[in-house]
């Protein structure tokens, strides 16, 4: 299970949910002793007992019930937030911005973007066509795609009819596994 750093609070909520230290320990992948220590530490800090317990029974005190009702939704929100952030590792999110020439967009980019959107439907892709070269980093783009036709000033020695493609972008976008 994900360790939130809120072990004492997680322990109290799990014990209240399961009605057992042992079941809560199993749920949280902790030892019953660690669960007991977490509860004892919390009760000492709060200055009030959270559970009435015997060797056979565990029950929330009225203060414990009030405490669990107050913290359980917050812990759920924390777990959900941690999971949402962790999901960023598994799949891309947000907007991917491209700057490209019209020809570069049509010939090179569109087939890739169609497949990318098929795989990652939650992603937004923004394509801006420019007839001129721009500083893609300064303008906030993730990548730039241009076609250079043979015979241009840059390629005056290349065979006629050759087309060259260059893709430039942020290393974090281009080289991510």
C-alpha positions as a Markdown table, in Angstrom:
| # | Residue | x | y | z |
|---|---|---|---|---|
| 1 | Unk | 0.0 | 0.0 | 0.0 |
| 2 | Unk | 1.1 | 3.6 | -0.6 |
| 3 | Unk | 2.8 | 5.1 | 2.5 |
| 4 | Unk | 1.4 | 8.6 | 2.9 |
| 5 | Unk | 3.6 | 9.8 | 5.8 |
| 6 | Unk | 0.3 | 10.0 | 7.8 |
| 7 | Unk | 0.7 | 6.6 | 9.4 |
| 8 | Unk | -1.1 | 7.4 | 12.7 |
| 9 | Unk | -4.1 | 8.8 | 10.9 |
| 10 | Unk | -4.2 | 6.0 | 8.4 |
| 11 | Unk | -4.0 | 3.5 | 11.3 |
| 12 | Unk | -6.9 | 5.0 | 13.3 |
| 13 | Unk | -9.2 | 5.1 | 10.2 |
| 14 | Unk | -8.2 | 1.5 | 9.2 |
| 15 | Unk | -8.9 | 0.2 | 12.8 |
| 16 | Unk | -12.2 | 2.0 | 12.9 |
| 17 | Unk | -13.1 | 0.6 | 9.5 |
| 18 | Unk | -12.1 | -3.0 | 10.3 |
| 19 | Unk | -12.8 | -3.1 | 14.0 |
| 20 | Unk | -9.5 | -4.8 | 14.6 |
| 21 | Unk | -5.9 | -3.9 | 15.0 |
| 22 | Unk | -4.8 | -7.1 | 13.3 |
| 23 | Unk | -7.0 | -6.5 | 10.2 |
| 24 | Unk | -5.9 | -2.9 | 10.0 |
| 25 | Unk | -2.3 | -3.9 | 10.2 |
| 26 | Unk | -2.8 | -6.4 | 7.4 |
| 27 | Unk | -4.6 | -3.8 | 5.3 |
| 28 | Unk | -1.8 | -1.2 | 5.8 |
| 29 | Unk | 0.9 | -3.8 | 5.4 |
| 30 | Unk | 2.2 | -3.1 | 8.9 |
| 31 | Unk | 2.7 | -5.2 | 12.0 |
| 32 | Unk | 0.1 | -5.1 | 14.7 |
| 33 | Unk | 2.7 | -3.8 | 17.1 |
| 34 | Unk | 3.4 | -0.9 | 14.7 |
| 35 | Unk | -0.3 | -0.1 | 14.5 |
| 36 | Unk | -0.6 | -0.2 | 18.3 |
| 37 | Unk | 2.4 | 2.1 | 18.6 |
| 38 | Unk | 1.0 | 4.5 | 16.1 |
| 39 | Unk | -2.3 | 4.7 | 17.9 |
| 40 | Unk | -0.6 | 5.1 | 21.3 |
| 41 | Unk | 1.5 | 7.9 | 19.9 |
| 42 | Unk | -1.5 | 9.7 | 18.5 |
| 43 | Unk | -3.5 | 9.3 | 21.7 |
| 44 | Unk | -0.6 | 10.7 | 23.7 |
| 45 | Unk | -0.3 | 13.7 | 21.3 |
| 46 | Unk | -4.1 | 14.3 | 21.4 |
| 47 | Unk | -4.3 | 13.8 | 25.1 |
| 48 | Unk | -7.4 | 11.6 | 24.7 |
| 49 | Unk | -8.2 | 7.9 | 24.1 |
| 50 | Unk | -9.4 | 7.2 | 20.6 |
| 51 | Unk | -10.3 | 3.6 | 21.2 |
| 52 | Unk | -11.7 | 1.6 | 24.1 |
| 53 | Unk | -10.0 | -1.8 | 23.7 |
| 54 | Unk | -9.8 | -5.1 | 25.4 |
| 55 | Unk | -8.1 | -8.3 | 24.2 |
| 56 | Unk | -11.2 | -9.2 | 22.2 |
| 57 | Unk | -12.9 | -5.9 | 21.3 |
| 58 | Unk | -12.0 | -2.5 | 19.8 |
| 59 | Unk | -14.5 | 0.3 | 19.7 |
| 60 | Unk | -14.2 | 4.0 | 19.1 |
| 61 | Unk | -14.7 | 6.4 | 22.0 |
| 62 | Unk | -17.0 | 9.3 | 21.3 |
| 63 | Unk | -13.9 | 11.5 | 20.8 |
| 64 | Unk | -12.5 | 8.8 | 18.5 |
| 65 | Unk | -15.7 | 8.7 | 16.5 |
| 66 | Unk | -15.7 | 12.5 | 16.1 |
| 67 | Unk | -12.0 | 12.4 | 15.1 |
| 68 | Unk | -12.4 | 9.7 | 12.5 |
| 69 | Unk | -15.4 | 11.4 | 11.0 |
| 70 | Unk | -13.4 | 14.6 | 10.7 |
| 71 | Unk | -10.1 | 13.0 | 9.3 |
| 72 | Unk | -11.5 | 10.2 | 7.0 |
| 73 | Unk | -12.6 | 12.5 | 4.2 |
| 74 | Unk | -9.3 | 14.5 | 4.3 |
| 75 | Unk | -7.3 | 11.3 | 4.2 |
| 76 | Unk | -9.3 | 10.1 | 1.2 |
| 77 | Unk | -8.6 | 13.4 | -0.5 |
| 78 | Unk | -4.9 | 13.1 | 0.2 |
| 79 | Unk | -4.8 | 9.5 | -1.2 |
| 80 | Unk | -6.7 | 10.6 | -4.3 |
| 81 | Unk | -4.3 | 13.6 | -4.8 |
| 82 | Unk | -1.3 | 11.3 | -4.4 |
| 83 | Unk | -2.8 | 8.8 | -6.9 |
| 84 | Unk | -3.6 | 11.5 | -9.5 |
| 85 | Unk | 0.0 | 12.7 | -9.3 |
| 86 | Unk | 1.3 | 9.2 | -9.6 |
| 87 | Unk | -0.8 | 8.7 | -12.7 |
| 88 | Unk | 1.4 | 11.2 | -14.4 |
| 89 | Unk | 4.2 | 8.7 | -14.4 |
| 90 | Unk | 2.0 | 6.1 | -16.2 |
| 91 | Unk | 0.4 | 8.3 | -18.9 |
| 92 | Unk | 1.0 | 11.7 | -20.4 |
| 93 | Unk | -1.4 | 14.5 | -19.4 |
| 94 | Unk | -1.9 | 18.1 | -20.4 |
| 95 | Unk | -1.3 | 19.8 | -23.7 |
| 96 | Unk | 1.5 | 19.0 | -26.2 |
| 97 | Unk | 2.2 | 22.1 | -28.3 |
| 98 | Unk | 3.8 | 21.9 | -31.8 |
| 99 | Unk | 5.1 | 24.7 | -34.1 |
| 100 | Unk | 5.4 | 23.5 | -37.6 |
| 101 | Unk | 5.5 | 24.6 | -41.3 |
| 102 | Unk | 2.4 | 23.7 | -43.2 |
| 103 | Unk | 4.1 | 21.0 | -45.2 |
| 104 | Unk | 5.8 | 19.6 | -42.0 |
| 105 | Unk | 2.5 | 19.5 | -40.3 |
| 106 | Unk | 0.7 | 17.7 | -43.1 |
| 107 | Unk | 3.5 | 15.2 | -44.1 |
| 108 | Unk | 5.2 | 14.5 | -40.9 |
| 109 | Unk | 3.2 | 15.5 | -37.9 |
| 110 | Unk | -0.4 | 14.6 | -38.6 |
| 111 | Unk | 0.1 | 10.9 | -39.0 |
| 112 | Unk | 2.0 | 10.8 | -35.7 |
| 113 | Unk | -0.6 | 13.1 | -33.9 |
| 114 | Unk | -3.5 | 10.9 | -35.0 |
| 115 | Unk | -1.8 | 7.8 | -33.5 |
| 116 | Unk | -0.8 | 9.7 | -30.4 |
| 117 | Unk | -4.3 | 10.9 | -29.8 |
| 118 | Unk | -5.6 | 7.4 | -30.3 |
| 119 | Unk | -3.3 | 6.1 | -27.6 |
| 120 | Unk | -3.7 | 9.1 | -25.2 |
| 121 | Unk | -7.2 | 10.5 | -25.7 |
| 122 | Unk | -7.0 | 12.7 | -22.6 |
| 123 | Unk | -4.0 | 14.6 | -24.0 |
| 124 | Unk | -4.6 | 17.8 | -25.9 |
| 125 | Unk | -2.5 | 18.5 | -29.0 |
| 126 | Unk | -2.1 | 22.1 | -30.2 |
| 127 | Unk | -0.5 | 22.6 | -33.7 |
| 128 | Unk | 0.4 | 26.1 | -34.8 |
| 129 | Unk | 1.6 | 26.5 | -38.4 |
| 130 | Unk | 4.1 | 29.2 | -39.0 |
| 131 | Unk | 5.8 | 30.2 | -42.3 |
| 132 | Unk | 8.8 | 31.4 | -40.4 |
| 133 | Unk | 11.3 | 30.0 | -37.9 |
| 134 | Unk | 10.6 | 30.9 | -34.3 |
| 135 | Unk | 12.2 | 30.3 | -30.9 |
| 136 | Unk | 10.0 | 27.4 | -29.9 |
| 137 | Unk | 11.1 | 27.4 | -26.2 |
| 138 | Unk | 10.5 | 31.1 | -25.8 |
| 139 | Unk | 7.1 | 30.8 | -27.4 |
| 140 | Unk | 6.2 | 27.8 | -25.1 |
| 141 | Unk | 6.1 | 25.0 | -27.7 |
| 142 | Unk | 7.2 | 21.5 | -26.8 |
| 143 | Unk | 8.5 | 20.7 | -30.3 |
| 144 | Unk | 9.0 | 22.2 | -33.8 |
| 145 | Unk | 8.7 | 20.5 | -37.1 |
| 146 | Unk | 9.9 | 22.0 | -40.4 |
| 147 | Unk | 10.6 | 20.7 | -43.9 |
| 148 | Unk | 13.5 | 22.0 | -45.9 |
| 149 | Unk | 13.2 | 21.5 | -49.7 |
| 150 | Unk | 16.4 | 20.7 | -51.7 |
| 151 | Unk | 17.6 | 23.7 | -53.6 |
| 152 | Unk | 17.1 | 26.1 | -50.8 |
| 153 | Unk | 20.0 | 28.2 | -49.6 |
| 154 | Unk | 20.8 | 25.7 | -47.0 |
| 155 | Unk | 20.8 | 22.7 | -49.3 |
| 156 | Unk | 22.2 | 24.0 | -52.6 |
| 157 | Unk | 24.4 | 20.9 | -53.1 |
| 158 | Unk | 21.7 | 18.3 | -52.4 |
| 159 | Unk | 20.2 | 16.2 | -55.1 |
| 160 | Unk | 17.2 | 17.7 | -56.7 |
| 161 | Unk | 13.8 | 16.7 | -55.3 |
| 162 | Unk | 15.2 | 15.7 | -51.8 |
| 163 | Unk | 13.3 | 16.7 | -48.8 |
| 164 | Unk | 14.7 | 16.9 | -45.3 |
| 165 | Unk | 13.0 | 16.9 | -42.0 |
| 166 | Unk | 14.1 | 18.1 | -38.6 |
| 167 | Unk | 12.3 | 17.7 | -35.4 |
| 168 | Unk | 13.4 | 19.9 | -32.5 |
| 169 | Unk | 12.0 | 20.1 | -29.0 |
| 170 | Unk | 12.6 | 19.9 | -25.3 |
| 171 | Unk | 14.7 | 17.0 | -24.2 |
| 172 | Unk | 12.2 | 16.0 | -21.5 |
| 173 | Unk | 9.5 | 15.5 | -24.2 |
| 174 | Unk | 11.7 | 13.9 | -26.9 |
| 175 | Unk | 13.7 | 11.5 | -24.8 |
| 176 | Unk | 11.1 | 10.4 | -22.2 |
| 177 | Unk | 10.7 | 6.6 | -22.1 |
